[in-house]
Every structure is written in C-alpha cells, then in structure tokens.
Amino acid sequence: MSPPSVRGSIAAQAPDLFTFQPKDFPGDTFDRHRDGARLAAQEQRVMSIMQDGAWRGLRDIAILTGDPEASVSARIRGFRGRGYEVDRKYISRGLWHYRLRIIT
C-alpha cells in the first residue's frame, strides 16, 4: 500500500495565530445577530485544536470541540479562505486528515 498523499496546501502567508480573530462569515443565510456568536465560538474552538499543527480527522476535531463534523469542515474551509495554510492527507475510503501549517 502506498503512503498517504498530502494535498490541498495553499501558498498564501498565514496570518499570525496569536492575533487570530473570528469574523463575519460568507453566505446568503448568515445573520450576524442569529449566527455570529455561535460561529465565532466554533471557529475559536477549531483553531485552538488545530494550532498545534497535528494531523486530525473531522471526527477527531468534532469530538474535541463538541461541534458537528459538518461545522468543523466549514470552519476549516473558512481558515483557507482567510489565508491560513491547511494541508489535507487522504487516509482511505474517503477519509481525510487535516492540519494547520504553522509558518515561522
């Protein structure tokens, strides 16, 4: 069996993890008053888990944060959209692991 492949890294310089601040979220259904605090808190929880740079699956992150896997996936996509480098590694049967790449 061949080793897992690493794909999906973006080349942008990541913002400083120590100054990470949640922000508004894209989408037609986003309402700042209804969703803002909840999604910002999710984003903070996912960032706090991923900032160590370790490889983790969505389920692993969901268990650690208490958030649904779909929400974890959305927050990871949001990190990419904000310029953070997120690598993904294929494990098997549609399972991927993700890590936040730390730029020093």
SEVEX-617144 format. One record per residue: residue number from 0; residue in three letters; x, y, z of N, C-alpha, C, O in turn. Coordinates in Angstrom, 1 decimal. Layout:
% residues N
k|r|n.east|n.north|n.up|ca.east|ca.north|ca.up|c.east|c.north|c.up|o.east|o.north|o.up
NUM|Ala|X|Y|Z|X|Y|Z|X|Y|Z|X|Y|Z;
...
This chain:
% residues 104
k|r|n.east|n.north|n.up|ca.east|ca.north|ca.up|c.east|c.north|c.up|o.east|o.north|o.up
0|Met|0.8|-1.2|0.0|0.0|0.0|0.0|0.9|1.2|0.0|1.9|1.3|0.7;
1|Ser|0.5|2.2|-0.8|1.4|3.4|-0.9|1.0|4.3|0.3|0.0|4.3|0.8;
2|Pro|2.0|5.2|0.6|1.8|6.1|1.7|0.7|7.2|1.4|0.5|7.5|0.2;
3|Pro|0.0|7.7|2.4|-1.0|8.7|2.2|-0.4|9.9|1.5|0.8|10.3|1.7;
4|Ser|-1.2|10.5|0.6|-0.7|11.7|-0.1|-1.2|13.0|0.6|-2.2|13.0|1.3;
5|Val|-0.3|14.0|0.5|-0.6|15.3|1.1|-1.0|16.2|0.0|-0.2|16.4|-1.0;
6|Arg|-2.2|16.8|0.1|-2.7|17.7|-1.0|-3.4|18.9|-0.3|-3.8|18.8|0.8;
7|Gly|-3.7|19.9|-1.1|-4.6|20.9|-0.7|-3.9|22.1|0.0|-4.6|23.0|0.4;
8|Ser|-2.6|22.1|0.1|-2.0|23.3|0.7|-2.1|24.5|-0.2|-2.0|24.4|-1.4;
9|Ile|-2.3|25.6|0.4|-2.4|26.9|-0.3|-1.1|27.6|0.0|-0.5|27.4|1.0;
10|Ala|-0.7|28.5|-0.9|0.7|29.1|-0.8|0.6|30.4|-0.1|1.7|31.0|0.1;
11|Ala|-0.5|30.9|0.3|-0.6|32.3|1.0|0.1|32.3|2.3|0.2|31.2|3.0;
12|Gln|0.7|33.4|2.7|1.3|33.5|4.0|0.2|33.6|5.0|-0.8|34.4|4.9;
13|Ala|0.2|32.8|6.0|-0.9|32.7|7.0|-0.8|33.9|8.0|0.3|34.3|8.3;
14|Pro|-1.9|34.4|8.4|-2.0|35.4|9.4|-1.4|34.8|10.7|-1.4|33.6|10.9;
15|Asp|-1.0|35.6|11.6|-0.4|35.2|12.9|-1.5|34.5|13.7|-2.5|35.1|14.0;
16|Leu|-1.2|33.3|14.2|-2.1|32.6|15.0|-2.4|33.3|16.3|-3.5|33.1|16.9;
17|Phe|-1.5|34.0|16.8|-1.7|34.7|18.1|-2.6|35.9|18.1|-3.1|36.4|19.1;
18|Thr|-2.8|36.4|16.8|-3.8|37.5|16.7|-5.0|37.1|16.0|-5.8|37.9|15.5;
19|Phe|-5.3|35.8|15.9|-6.5|35.3|15.3|-7.7|35.9|15.9|-7.9|35.9|17.1;
20|Gln|-8.6|36.4|15.0|-9.9|36.9|15.5|-11.0|36.4|14.6|-10.9|36.4|13.4;
21|Pro|-12.1|35.9|15.2|-13.2|35.4|14.4|-13.8|36.6|13.6|-13.6|37.8|14.0;
22|Lys|-14.5|36.4|12.5|-15.0|37.5|11.7|-16.4|37.0|11.2|-16.9|36.0|11.5;
23|Asp|-17.0|37.9|10.4|-18.3|37.5|9.8|-18.0|36.4|8.8|-16.9|36.2|8.3;
24|Phe|-19.1|35.7|8.5|-19.0|34.5|7.6|-19.7|34.8|6.3|-20.8|35.4|6.3;
25|Pro|-19.2|34.2|5.2|-19.9|34.4|4.0|-21.2|33.6|3.9|-21.3|32.6|4.6;
26|Gly|-22.0|34.0|3.0|-23.2|33.2|2.7|-24.5|34.0|2.8|-24.6|34.9|3.6;
27|Asp|-25.4|33.6|2.0|-26.7|34.3|2.0|-27.5|34.1|3.2|-28.3|35.0|3.5;
28|Thr|-27.4|33.0|3.9|-28.2|32.8|5.1|-27.6|33.2|6.4|-28.2|33.1|7.5;
29|Phe|-26.3|33.8|6.3|-25.7|34.2|7.6|-26.4|35.5|8.1|-26.6|36.4|7.4;
30|Asp|-26.7|35.5|9.4|-27.3|36.6|10.1|-26.4|36.9|11.3|-26.3|36.0|12.2;
31|Arg|-25.8|38.0|11.3|-24.8|38.3|12.4|-25.4|38.2|13.8|-24.8|37.6|14.7;
32|His|-26.7|38.6|14.0|-27.3|38.6|15.3|-27.7|37.1|15.7|-27.6|36.8|16.8;
33|Arg|-28.1|36.4|14.7|-28.5|35.0|15.0|-27.3|34.0|15.1|-27.3|33.2|15.9;
34|Asp|-26.4|34.2|14.1|-25.3|33.2|13.9|-23.9|33.6|14.4|-23.1|32.8|14.6;
35|Gly|-23.7|34.9|14.5|-22.3|35.4|14.7|-21.6|34.8|15.9|-20.5|34.3|15.7;
36|Ala|-22.2|34.9|17.0|-21.5|34.5|18.3|-21.3|32.9|18.2|-20.2|32.5|18.6;
37|Arg|-22.3|32.2|17.7|-22.2|30.7|17.7|-21.0|30.3|16.7|-20.2|29.5|17.1;
38|Leu|-21.0|30.9|15.5|-20.0|30.5|14.6|-18.6|31.0|15.0|-17.6|30.3|14.8;
39|Ala|-18.5|32.2|15.6|-17.2|32.7|16.0|-16.7|31.8|17.1|-15.5|31.5|17.2;
40|Ala|-17.6|31.3|18.0|-17.1|30.4|19.1|-16.7|29.1|18.5|-15.7|28.5|18.9;
41|Gln|-17.4|28.5|17.5|-16.9|27.3|16.8|-15.6|27.5|16.2|-14.7|26.7|16.4;
42|Glu|-15.4|28.6|15.5|-14.1|28.9|14.9|-13.0|29.0|15.9|-11.9|28.5|15.6;
43|Gln|-13.2|29.6|17.0|-12.2|29.7|18.1|-11.9|28.3|18.6|-10.7|27.9|18.8;
44|Arg|-12.9|27.4|18.8|-12.6|26.1|19.3|-11.8|25.2|18.3|-10.9|24.5|18.6;
45|Val|-12.2|25.3|17.0|-11.5|24.6|16.0|-10.0|25.1|15.9|-9.1|24.3|15.8;
46|Met|-9.8|26.4|15.9|-8.5|26.9|15.8|-7.7|26.5|17.0|-6.5|26.2|16.8;
47|Ser|-8.3|26.5|18.2|-7.5|26.1|19.4|-7.0|24.7|19.3|-5.9|24.3|19.8;
48|Ile|-7.8|23.8|18.6|-7.4|22.4|18.5|-6.3|22.3|17.4|-5.3|21.6|17.5;
49|Met|-6.5|23.0|16.3|-5.6|22.8|15.1|-4.3|23.6|15.2|-3.4|23.3|14.4;
50|Gln|-4.2|24.5|16.0|-3.0|25.4|16.0|-1.7|24.6|16.5|-0.6|25.2|16.4;
51|Asp|-1.8|23.4|16.9|-0.6|22.6|17.3|0.0|22.0|16.0|1.1|21.4|16.1;
52|Gly|-0.7|22.1|14.9|-0.1|21.5|13.6|-0.2|20.0|13.5|0.4|19.5|12.5;
53|Ala|-0.9|19.3|14.4|-1.1|17.9|14.3|-2.1|17.5|13.2|-3.1|18.2|13.0;
54|Trp|-1.9|16.3|12.6|-2.9|15.8|11.7|-4.1|15.3|12.5|-3.9|14.5|13.4;
55|Arg|-5.3|15.6|12.0|-6.6|15.1|12.6|-7.7|15.0|11.6|-7.7|15.8|10.6;
56|Gly|-8.6|14.0|11.8|-9.7|13.9|11.0|-10.9|14.8|11.5|-10.8|15.3|12.7;
57|Leu|-11.9|15.0|10.7|-13.0|15.8|11.1|-13.7|15.2|12.4|-14.0|16.0|13.3;
58|Arg|-13.8|13.9|12.5|-14.4|13.3|13.6|-13.6|13.6|14.9|-14.1|13.9|16.0;
59|Asp|-12.3|13.5|14.8|-11.4|13.8|15.9|-11.6|15.2|16.4|-11.7|15.5|17.6;
60|Ile|-11.6|16.2|15.5|-11.8|17.6|15.9|-13.2|17.8|16.4|-13.4|18.5|17.4;
61|Ala|-14.2|17.2|15.8|-15.6|17.3|16.3|-15.7|16.8|17.7|-16.4|17.4|18.6;
62|Ile|-15.1|15.7|18.1|-15.1|15.1|19.4|-14.5|16.1|20.4|-15.0|16.3|21.5;
63|Leu|-13.3|16.6|20.0|-12.6|17.5|20.9|-13.3|18.9|21.1|-13.2|19.4|22.2;
64|Thr|-14.0|19.3|20.1|-14.7|20.6|20.2|-16.1|20.5|20.6|-16.7|21.4|21.2;
65|Gly|-16.7|19.3|20.4|-18.2|19.2|20.7|-19.0|19.7|19.6|-20.3|19.8|19.7;
66|Asp|-18.5|20.1|18.4|-19.2|20.6|17.3|-19.4|19.5|16.2|-18.6|18.6|16.2;
67|Pro|-20.5|19.6|15.4|-20.7|18.7|14.4|-19.6|18.6|13.3|-18.9|19.7|13.1;
68|Glu|-19.4|17.5|12.7|-18.3|17.4|11.7|-18.5|18.3|10.6|-17.5|18.9|10.1;
69|Ala|-19.7|18.5|10.1|-20.0|19.5|9.0|-19.6|20.9|9.4|-19.1|21.6|8.6;
70|Ser|-19.8|21.3|10.7|-19.4|22.6|11.1|-17.9|22.7|11.2|-17.3|23.7|10.8;
71|Val|-17.2|21.7|11.6|-15.7|21.7|11.6|-15.2|21.8|10.2|-14.3|22.6|10.0;
72|Ser|-15.8|21.1|9.3|-15.4|21.2|7.9|-15.5|22.6|7.4|-14.7|23.1|6.7;
73|Ala|-16.7|23.2|7.7|-16.9|24.6|7.2|-15.9|25.6|7.8|-15.4|26.5|7.2;
74|Arg|-15.6|25.4|9.1|-14.6|26.3|9.7|-13.2|26.1|9.1|-12.5|27.1|8.9;
75|Ile|-12.8|24.9|8.8|-11.5|24.6|8.1|-11.5|25.3|6.7|-10.5|25.9|6.4;
76|Arg|-12.6|25.2|6.0|-12.7|25.9|4.7|-12.5|27.4|4.9|-11.9|28.1|4.1;
77|Gly|-13.2|27.9|6.0|-13.0|29.3|6.3|-11.6|29.7|6.6|-11.2|30.8|6.2;
78|Phe|-10.9|28.9|7.3|-9.5|29.2|7.5|-8.7|29.4|6.2|-7.9|30.3|6.1;
79|Arg|-8.9|28.5|5.3|-8.3|28.6|4.0|-8.6|29.9|3.3|-7.8|30.6|2.8;
80|Gly|-9.9|30.2|3.4|-10.4|31.4|2.7|-9.8|32.7|3.3|-9.7|33.8|2.7;
81|Arg|-9.3|32.6|4.6|-8.7|33.7|5.3|-7.2|33.7|5.2|-6.5|34.6|5.7;
82|Gly|-6.6|32.8|4.4|-5.2|32.8|4.1|-4.4|31.9|5.0|-3.1|31.8|4.8;
83|Tyr|-5.0|31.1|5.8|-4.2|30.1|6.6|-3.9|28.9|5.7|-4.7|28.6|4.8;
84|Glu|-2.8|28.3|5.9|-2.5|27.1|5.1|-3.0|25.9|5.8|-2.6|25.6|7.0;
85|Val|-3.9|25.1|5.2|-4.4|23.9|5.7|-4.1|22.8|4.7|-4.5|22.8|3.6;
86|Asp|-3.3|21.8|5.2|-3.0|20.7|4.4|-4.0|19.6|4.6|-4.7|19.5|5.7;
87|Arg|-4.2|18.8|3.6|-5.1|17.6|3.8|-4.4|16.4|3.3|-3.6|16.4|2.3;
88|Lys|-4.6|15.2|3.9|-4.0|14.0|3.6|-5.0|12.9|3.5|-5.8|12.7|4.4;
89|Tyr|-5.0|12.2|2.4|-6.0|11.1|2.2|-5.6|9.9|3.0|-4.4|9.5|2.9;
90|Ile|-6.5|9.4|3.7|-6.2|8.2|4.6|-6.7|7.0|3.9|-5.9|6.1|3.5;
91|Ser|-8.0|6.8|3.7|-8.7|5.7|2.9|-10.2|5.9|2.9|-10.7|6.6|3.8;
92|Arg|-10.8|5.3|1.9|-12.3|5.2|1.9|-13.0|6.6|2.1|-13.9|6.7|2.8;
93|Gly|-12.4|7.6|1.5|-13.0|8.9|1.6|-12.6|9.7|2.9|-13.2|10.8|3.1;
94|Leu|-11.8|9.1|3.7|-11.4|9.8|4.9|-10.1|10.6|4.7|-9.2|10.1|4.1;
95|Trp|-10.2|11.8|5.2|-9.1|12.8|5.0|-8.7|13.3|6.4|-9.5|13.3|7.3;
96|His|-7.5|13.6|6.6|-7.0|14.3|7.8|-6.5|15.6|7.4|-6.0|15.8|6.3;
97|Tyr|-6.5|16.6|8.4|-6.2|17.9|8.1|-5.2|18.4|9.2|-5.2|17.9|10.3;
98|Arg|-4.4|19.4|8.8|-3.5|20.1|9.7|-3.4|21.5|9.3|-3.3|21.8|8.1;
99|Leu|-3.2|22.4|10.3|-2.9|23.8|10.1|-1.4|23.9|10.0|-0.7|23.5|10.9;
100|Arg|-0.9|24.4|8.9|0.5|24.5|8.8|1.0|25.8|9.5|0.4|26.9|9.2;
101|Ile|1.9|25.7|10.3|2.4|26.8|11.1|3.6|27.4|10.4|4.6|26.7|10.1;
102|Ile|3.5|28.7|10.0|4.5|29.4|9.3|5.4|30.1|10.4|4.9|30.9|11.2;
103|Thr|6.7|29.9|10.3|7.6|30.5|11.3|8.5|31.4|10.6|9.4|32.1|11.3;
